[in-house]
Amino acid sequence: MNVEAAARPTRSVAAPAWWIGLAIVLVAANLRPAVVGVAPLLAQIQADERLSATAAGILTALPVLCFGLIAPVAPPLARRLGTERALLTALALLIVGFLVRSSGPLAALFAGTVLLGSAIAIGNVLLPSLIKRDFAHRTGMMTGLYTMAIAGGGALSAGITVPVAQAAGLGWRGALAGWALFALVALLCWLPHVRRAGRPARVGGQRVGGLWRDALAWQVTAYMGLQSLGYFAVTAWLPALLVDRGYDPVTAGFLLSLSTVAGIAGALVAPILATRGRRQRGLAVGITAVAAVGLLGVLAPIGVEPVAVILLGAAQSAALGLALVLVALRAPDAAHAAQLSGMAQTAGYVVAAAGPFAVGALRDLTGGWTVPLLLLVALLAVQGAAGVLAGRDRHVRRHPV
């Protein structure tokens, strides 16, 4: 049996491509609010729960660590349930995670964060392979829309979590719990897509192996991990950094939102540019350079921050878009794309989880933000090198098992 055919579930009724695309975008928009929405409230959470910067760094790193540790579960879950039902399960888990995290005790704060990270991990892995399967000839456009939705969900949560909480008289728990409604909307819109999907076809041909010994797969993984490390470190700590520089929390949250709004353009454009040529090396270098300028701009005299966060947000979301499209471009088929996505996000996000923790620990150790940001700039150079290698015109080797 052909691998692509084995990877595709049978369908009782063919779903229109536009509806599948819309559903993917809506699910993607739910992959960041659980993480980004915490950042503008982190100072309040620290004060209420008496958390040090290091402990707060662990809290913000925990979902990213889950992205890596749970990612290997996604491909076998999709083989057993079908991709559509696996994503429905992830959305249900996301809703539960929002409610548990805001239920009260400190233990629930961390337990709910683990549930949220686990749910997002499944979506992170399966949505790119779904795009490879159902939009093979429009990979760049769909990856751009998918990445744009991720950035848009992050921008929305960064920008409105604090103002809505203040306007409604909610504490940080109520503000974070409210995002369960957004996930519920996505779940309800995803249901018709699940009903159209049949049971998964025979899956023996879907299994591939050997990627952990493939140099190109590791290059894609390194790029995915390092761009994620920078993104989550900045997302977790940018508002706190800005507050330390004299901004009020609402303005700091707005600047984080501005950064993620700027990322919407980068998220859409980068995958489209990446699929116009056979190589993506120049794009990887350009994105890295803009991100470095943005990071250094945050350290510049007060007043430069709005321009710096715009550059940083656009570059970081463009890097995510490039990382996701590299998974599709370097894989020869949907089965390899799912496995490469799982590998890149397993190892990549485990590395990325060190970002928020390291920035928080260095902030405690040095009493300032200069050393943490210079570390992130140094890691950008490594990220750029990985992007140059992963951007070569080749595929990972086929390893059916």
Secondary structure in CASP SS format (residue, H / E / C, confidence):
PFRMAT SS
TARGET T0000
AUTHOR 0000-0000-0000
METHOD secondary structure of the structure
MODEL  1
M C 1.00
N C 1.00
V H 1.00
E H 1.00
A H 1.00
A H 1.00
A H 1.00
R C 1.00
P C 1.00
T C 1.00
R E 1.00
S C 1.00
V C 1.00
A C 1.00
A C 1.00
P C 1.00
A H 1.00
W H 1.00
W H 1.00
I H 1.00
G H 1.00
L H 1.00
A H 1.00
I H 1.00
V H 1.00
L H 1.00
V H 1.00
A H 1.00
A C 1.00
N C 1.00
L C 1.00
R C 1.00
P H 1.00
A H 1.00
V H 1.00
V H 1.00
G C 1.00
V C 1.00
A H 1.00
P H 1.00
L H 1.00
L H 1.00
A H 1.00
Q H 1.00
I H 1.00
Q H 1.00
A H 1.00
D H 1.00
E H 1.00
R C 1.00
L C 1.00
S C 1.00
A H 1.00
T H 1.00
A H 1.00
A H 1.00
G H 1.00
I H 1.00
L H 1.00
T H 1.00
A H 1.00
L H 1.00
P H 1.00
V H 1.00
L H 1.00
C H 1.00
F H 1.00
G H 1.00
L H 1.00
I H 1.00
A H 1.00
P H 1.00
V H 1.00
A H 1.00
P H 1.00
P H 1.00
L H 1.00
A H 1.00
R H 1.00
R H 1.00
L H 1.00
G C 1.00
T H 1.00
E H 1.00
R H 1.00
A H 1.00
L H 1.00
L H 1.00
T H 1.00
A H 1.00
L H 1.00
A H 1.00
L H 1.00
L H 1.00
I H 1.00
V H 1.00
G H 1.00
F H 1.00
L H 1.00
V H 1.00
R H 1.00
S C 1.00
S C 1.00
G C 1.00
P C 1.00
L H 1.00
A H 1.00
A H 1.00
L H 1.00
F H 1.00
A H 1.00
G H 1.00
T H 1.00
V H 1.00
L H 1.00
L H 1.00
G H 1.00
S H 1.00
A H 1.00
I H 1.00
A H 1.00
I H 1.00
G H 1.00
N H 1.00
V H 1.00
L H 1.00
L H 1.00
P H 1.00
S H 1.00
L H 1.00
I H 1.00
K H 1.00
R H 1.00
D H 1.00
F C 1.00
A H 1.00
H H 1.00
R H 1.00
T H 1.00
G H 1.00
M H 1.00
M H 1.00
T H 1.00
G H 1.00
L H 1.00
Y H 1.00
T H 1.00
M H 1.00
A H 1.00
I H 1.00
A H 1.00
G H 1.00
G H 1.00
G H 1.00
A H 1.00
L H 1.00
S H 1.00
A H 1.00
G H 1.00
I H 1.00
T H 1.00
V H 1.00
P H 1.00
V H 1.00
A H 1.00
Q H 1.00
A H 1.00
A H 1.00
G C 1.00
L C 1.00
G C 1.00
W H 1.00
R H 1.00
G H 1.00
A H 1.00
L H 1.00
A H 1.00
G C 1.00
W H 1.00
A H 1.00
L H 1.00
F H 1.00
A H 1.00
L H 1.00
V H 1.00
A H 1.00
L H 1.00
L H 1.00
C H 1.00
W H 1.00
L H 1.00
P H 1.00
H H 1.00
V H 1.00
R H 1.00
R H 1.00
A E 1.00
G C 1.00
R C 1.00
P C 1.00
A C 1.00
R C 1.00
V C 1.00
G H 1.00
G H 1.00
Q H 1.00
R C 1.00
V E 1.00
G C 1.00
G C 1.00
L H 1.00
W H 1.00
R H 1.00
D C 1.00
A H 1.00
L H 1.00
A H 1.00
W H 1.00
Q H 1.00
V H 1.00
T H 1.00
A H 1.00
Y H 1.00
M H 1.00
G H 1.00
L H 1.00
Q H 1.00
S H 1.00
L H 1.00
G H 1.00
Y H 1.00
F H 1.00
A H 1.00
V H 1.00
T H 1.00
A H 1.00
W H 1.00
L H 1.00
P H 1.00
A H 1.00
L H 1.00
L H 1.00
V H 1.00
D H 1.00
R C 1.00
G C 1.00
Y C 1.00
D C 1.00
P H 1.00
V H 1.00
T H 1.00
A H 1.00
G H 1.00
F H 1.00
L H 1.00
L H 1.00
S H 1.00
L H 1.00
S H 1.00
T H 1.00
V H 1.00
A H 1.00
G H 1.00
I H 1.00
A H 1.00
G H 1.00
A H 1.00
L H 1.00
V H 1.00
A H 1.00
P H 1.00
I H 1.00
L H 1.00
A H 1.00
T C 1.00
R C 1.00
G C 1.00
R C 1.00
R C 1.00
Q C 1.00
R H 1.00
G H 1.00
L H 1.00
A H 1.00
V H 1.00
G H 1.00
I H 1.00
T H 1.00
A H 1.00
V H 1.00
A H 1.00
A H 1.00
V H 1.00
G H 1.00
L H 1.00
L H 1.00
G H 1.00
V H 1.00
L C 1.00
A C 1.00
P C 1.00
I C 1.00
G C 1.00
V C 1.00
E H 1.00
P H 1.00
V H 1.00
A H 1.00
V H 1.00
I H 1.00
L H 1.00
L H 1.00
G H 1.00
A H 1.00
A H 1.00
Q H 1.00
S H 1.00
A H 1.00
A H 1.00
L H 1.00
G H 1.00
L H 1.00
A H 1.00
L H 1.00
V H 1.00
L H 1.00
V H 1.00
A H 1.00
L H 1.00
R C 1.00
A C 1.00
P C 1.00
D C 1.00
A H 1.00
A H 1.00
H H 1.00
A H 1.00
A H 1.00
Q H 1.00
L H 1.00
S H 1.00
G H 1.00
M H 1.00
A H 1.00
Q H 1.00
T H 1.00
A H 1.00
G H 1.00
Y H 1.00
V H 1.00
V H 1.00
A H 1.00
A C 1.00
A H 1.00
G H 1.00
P H 1.00
F H 1.00
A H 1.00
V H 1.00
G H 1.00
A H 1.00
L H 1.00
R H 1.00
D H 1.00
L H 1.00
T H 1.00
G C 1.00
G C 1.00
W C 1.00
T H 1.00
V H 1.00
P H 1.00
L H 1.00
L H 1.00
L H 1.00
L H 1.00
V H 1.00
A H 1.00
L H 1.00
L H 1.00
A H 1.00
V H 1.00
Q H 1.00
G H 1.00
A H 1.00
A H 1.00
G H 1.00
V H 1.00
L H 1.00
A H 1.00
G C 1.00
R C 1.00
D C 1.00
R C 1.00
H C 1.00
V C 1.00
R C 1.00
R C 1.00
H C 1.00
P E 1.00
V C 1.00
END
